[in-house]
Amino acid sequence: MDLKDQLKNLFPEHEVPEDEKQPEKKDDIWLQDDPILCKYEKRRGKPITILDGYNGAQSDFRKLAKELKTELGVGGSFKNGKIIIQGDYRARIMEILKQKGFSVKRVGG
């Protein structure tokens, strides 16, 4: 039972005005001022894209990793504060992050 339910039990006739109702949040990931670095590497002959430089909460960066992997339909992981995506998806990742409001910097090739 959350706080709203408890207050409703105490004051059943009270109604919340329309302007005080909270709108749904569509994206709750913290945006930073510094750009996220988007790198391309080859490991064991296979291309990977690495996202680094996020200075927010680890849980937010994990959410972002999951959203990117789902959007691109590829595998990847989150290790040592970096998102590792299988394949060379720098252009698409940069577009997705810019749509979410992040600033992104392409590093290398």
N, C-alpha and C positions, 0 to 999 in steps of 0.2 A: 504494500500500500504506500503510494508516494504522498508527498505533501499536499498536492491538490485534492486527492481523495480524502485525506484527513480533514482538510479545511471544509470540504463539501459536507462531511458528516457533522461538523460543528455548526456550520451555517448553511443549512439546506436551501434557504430562500435567496441566498446571494448568487448573483450571476456576474460573470466576467464580461466587461464591455468589449466590443469588437476590436477597438484599437489596442487593447492590452494583450490580446491573444498573440502568441508567438508564431511567426511564419515558419514554414518548414525550411530547414537548412538544406541546400542542395550539395554543398561541398564544405566540409569543415576542416580542411587541411590548411595549416598555417602557411601563409605566403611570406617569402623573405625578400629582402632588398637585393642581396647579392645574387648573381646568376648561378644557376646550376650548371656544372660542367658536363658536357656530353662528349665522351671519348669513344674512339674505335680502336680495338685491339684484336690480335689473333692469338688464340691460345690453343696449342696443340693442333695448329692448322685450321682451326674453326673461328669464324668471325664472331665477336661479341661487342655489345654496346654497353658502356659503363656510365652511370650517372653518379656524380660525386659533388660534394660541396653544399649539401643541405644542412643548415644549422638549426633546424627545428627539432621537435620531439621524434624519437625513433619510431614510435607507433604511427605517427603521421606519414613518415617516409615509407614504412611498411605498407600502409594503406595505398600510397601512391604506387608502389611497386606492384601490388596486386591489381590495381586498376589498369596500369600500363600493360601487364601481361595478359589480362583479360581482353583489353581493347585490341591488342596486336595479335592475339591468338598464338602466342609463343611461350616457351619456357624461360625460366630465369630464376634468380635468387636474390636474397638480400644478405650481404655479408660485410662486416667491418664498416658499417655506415655507408655502403655503396650498393646501388641497384645494378645487377648484372643481367642483361637481356641477351638471349641467344640470337645471334644474327645481326646484320647491319641495318638497323632501323633508325639511324640518327635523324633523318628528315622527318619521318612520321612522329617520332617521339618529341621532337622539338615543336612540331605543330600542335600536338596534344597538350604539351605543357604550356605553350603560349595561350591556347584557348582557356586553360584553367587559370591563367593570370600570372604564371611564373615567368621570370626572365631566364633565358637559356643561352649559354655560350658554347659554340662548337670548338672543340680542341682537337688539333691534329687533322691530317688529311682531308 
